[in-house]
Every structure is written in structure tokens, then in C-alpha cells.
Amino acid sequence: MVQSEKCDDRVNILLVDDRPDKLMALETILASLGQNLVLARSGTEALRFLLQQEFALIMLDVSMPGMDGFETASLIRQRSSSELTPIIFISAINYSDTHLSRGYSLGAVDYILAPIVPEILRAKVSVFIDLHRKTEQLKRQAETQAQLIREQAARAEAEAANKAKDRFLAMLSHELRTPLTPVLFASSILSQDHTVPEHLREELKIIARNVELEARLIDDLLDLSQITQGKLNLTFETADAHELLHSAVQICSNEISAKRLTVQIGLEAVEYCIRADVVRLQQVFWNLIKNAVKFTPTDGQVTLHSSNPQSSWFRLEVIDSGIGISPDALSRIFDPFEQAGGAAFGGLGLGLTISKAIIELHGGRICASSAGADHGAMFVIDLPNVVPCSTELFPAKIEITTSGSNVTKGIGTCPRILLVDDHVDSIRPIQLFLEAIGYQVTTAQSVEAALRSATKEEFDLLVSDIGLPDGTGEDLIRQLHDKGHKLPSIALSGYGMEQDIASSRAAGFHVHLIKPVSPEHLRATIDQLISQRGSAPLV
């Protein structure tokens, strides 16, 4: 038996004859076709080759000792892998028509009698070579198409699963946040009510702080989910990094005062205006300051220092005199659910993971260092895209205070707010809070009721939930705009995914606040929007 080297573009042809001289003659005739010729000297040997590989064509001698060509063909046809393989019978004897019929009944495609004409044999074999190649090509195309259709189905299934997960997370967020709103507002209002005994007011402050912590944990889980899916989108605008830093310090002011910490702020950066997502960057600043406050003992110190380490870069250093970070924990400090200070300090260990992702999406970098336990820690943020600071880049700044309503003159001494929310437990404490700080509040619990109120009187501001029983807050703002009511508006919702915020902004809301919002934050936002309305048109 002789077997030639197999090339990638060759097909296999099985030549079966008990006489070596006849095999050599067939091989010589067909060699010029350039195919892989496999030679077998018996039916048994031919069957063994068929177990090892597939063939485009089998050329089978009829008259062989032991197992003749007909018996061999019968066994070939019984195997599923070769039942359709073309067979050409070769015979030196001119058999009767009955003998030929037997050959064709066994699946023969041709019956060649000796003497063989080389040109005719090569022409016939070439036809089956081409047929085999085309059949294999069609088979590969069918397999590729089938694979594509599986892949498409899997992709569609994965996309549907992702959408279902997003819907679930959005609904979970809404259902977890909404009940926290009345708790936060009621506890905050009562904690500042001097008719309530002082010891109870302190307990109410504890309740308010823990509600805000619960909301932060929900935010972190949702942010991590969007980061891992690559769905955390940023909206870039020119931002004053120093202003964002001061705002973050103000947010942490209660915790700073409670621990009697000294905060030293050294803002040495000459260029501090950068292209950034304002909300997300402030979130990072707040995370770092909050961590510094959390891990610094009473009467300790936190230092905030800014600089321009090189052209077009802004650097912020947050340094504390706290418990420090051990070397082994330092290498994992930005990993999800990693808590350098241990579980005793609470939290999920996601703040630094989220901060790192946000900074990297800004094209920046963040790193941490510490001399070890009880030697404090330093976090450094480097951000690119610094732009020259100029008054043209920023609108007039509005001073936001927490000690009194900052209502612009000309709007009236008692601005009117349309408050829309179908959650009864939420709408009442929010109304009481807004009325207590000097606003006139009309409430509605549906789109239809809000539209009726808007036809009866003019309002200076809209605060609306997104999910309402007869539509959405987005439907409401669009219909109000269609009717000519171009008032400033705040979406106040338990839906806080990136797409929810983008959708409410696209509908026409100026600000999207996520429940439970702190009373101070809501108050500052309302004051700012009304002040802007008094000084310039809102767009």
C-alpha cells in the first residue's frame, strides 16, 4: 500500500485492487490530478481506511479473492459515514447485464471495463473531485450559517437577559429608595424641631444618617453593576475642580465636626478647570474625603492639597492621620468589596473601586500610599484635560446656603412649587419641609391632577416623581412645555440608573435627584434653580 502526502486542498480517493500492477497503473493515470491517492489491496484493508478518513471517490475492483468488490461495496454502504460516497467499479471481465445491475444496485455511479482509457478515467474522476469540493463547500457554508444563527440567538438571549437585569435593578432601586424618602425627611425635620426633646432629636439625627448610608450602599451596588457591564457613561463639561472639592467637604461637614477633625485645604493648583463629569467627579472627591474622615480618629487631621504636576494636568492629594493601610491591604485597596479597615468600619468596600473606574474613564489615574498601620494614608488623583480658567466658561456662581432660603428678588417672597408624587408617605413630609423654609406648595398625585393645577395657577418650579399612576413625570414635563409652561423642573425619583437620568434630562427636566435626597440637597437645588430663573432664562 502506498499513500501520498495529503495537502490542504486535496481530496482523498481510495483505489482498491488485489493486484499491485493494476493499483500502480491506476495511481499513474490519476497522479496528474494532484489528489491524495490511498491504495488498498483488499476489501478488508479498504474498510479499515474508511474508518480513518472520508473519501471523495472509491474505485473498486470487482474480482478480488476472499471479499469481492460487490461484498465490499455492500459493507461500505452499511456505514453511515460512507453510505453516500461515490463508487466506480472496475472489471477486466465483460459481465452480463444482470451482473452490472447488481453493481448499480449497490450504489455504483459507474462501471468501467478494461482496458481503461486514461483520458476518460481522469475526466470521470475529475467530475467527482469537483462535486466533492462543491459539496464540502456547501456543507461548510451551512455549518457557518448554522453557527451564526446560534450565535445570534445566544446574543439575543444575552441582550434580553441584560435588559431584564437592568429593568430588575431599576425597579429594585426604585422600590428600595422610595420608602427611605419619608423616613429621611421626617427624621431630618423632627431633628431640627426645638419642640422635640433634645435626646430624641439626637436619635432622629442617627436615623437620618443611617438612611443616607443605606441610600449610598444602594448607589454603590448599582454603580458597580454598570461598571462591570461597561455601561457607566459620563457627560463631560467644563468643571471647577476646586469648587467640587469645597462642595464635597461641605457634604462631610457634619462628620468632620462630630469627630473634631482639622481640615487643612491648600489649593495651589493654578489651573483647576477641567473637562469632567461634574456629578461623578464630585462623587469621587466625596468618597475620598469620607474615607479619610471615617478612618481618622477624633481630633485628627485631614489635608487636601491641589497642584499642577505638569502642563494640562490637575492633581489632588487627600491625606489623613488615620489608621493607615498595611502593605498587603494596599495592593488590594481598589478591589471590589475590599475593606482595608475591616468590617468594623462598615460599608461594602465599593467606594474606591467605583472611584478608580470613574477616574480612569476621565483618562486619569488614582493611587494610594501609606507608611503602615497608624501612620495615615494618602490618595492621589491625577486628571488630564485641564483648560484655562475664565469667567466665560462658567455661569455666574450662586451661593447656596443651608441656613435660609436663597430666593431671588423679583420672583416673589413666597415662590410657588408644584410637587407631584403618588407616594403618599413621601409627599406629605416633603411638602411640610418646603413650606417650613418659605415655599408655597401645591401637591398632585398624577399627571392629570398636575396638569389641572397648572391651568389654574402659575408655578415657579416643578418637582415631580417619574413613576406616576397615569403616566410618567417625563410625560408631564413634555405636556407642560407644550402648553407653554417653561418652568424650571426637578425629577425626584427612585429610578437612578444612567439611562433613567439621561431620559429625564432629554424629556426636559433640568435636574434629576435620586431618592432619598437629603432635605438640604433638595433645598439647595431648588434655591439654585429659582435663583437662576430670576437672573437668566433656563434652557
Buried (B, 14 or more C-beta within 10 A) or exposed (E): EEEBEEEEEBBBBBBBBBEEEBBBBBBEBBEEBEBBBBBBBBBEBBBEBBEEEEBBBBBBBBBBEEBBBBEBBBBBBEEEEBEEBBBBBBBEEEBEEEBBEBBEEBBBBBBBBEEBEBEEBBEBBEBBBEBBEEEEEEEEEEEEEEEEEEEEEEEEEEEEEEEEEBEEBBEBBBEBBBBBBBBBBBBBBBBBEEEBEEEEBEBBBEBBBBBBEBBBBBBBBBBBBBBEEEEBEBEBEBBBBBBBBBBBBBBBEBBBEEBEBEBEEEBEBEBBBBBBBBBBBBBBBBBBBBBBBBBBEEEBBBBBBBBBEEEEBBBBBBBBBBBBBEEEBBEBBBEBEBBBBEEEEEBBBBBBBBBBBBBEBBEBBBEBEBEEEEEBBBBBBBBBBBBEBEEEEEEEEBEBEBEEBBBBEEBEEEBBBBBBBBBEBBBBBBBEBBEEBEBBBBBBBBBBBBBEBBEEEEBBBBBBBBBBEEBBBBBBBBBBBEEEBEBBBBBBBBBBBBEBBEBBBEBBBBBBBBBBBBBBBBBBBBBBBBBBBBEEEEE
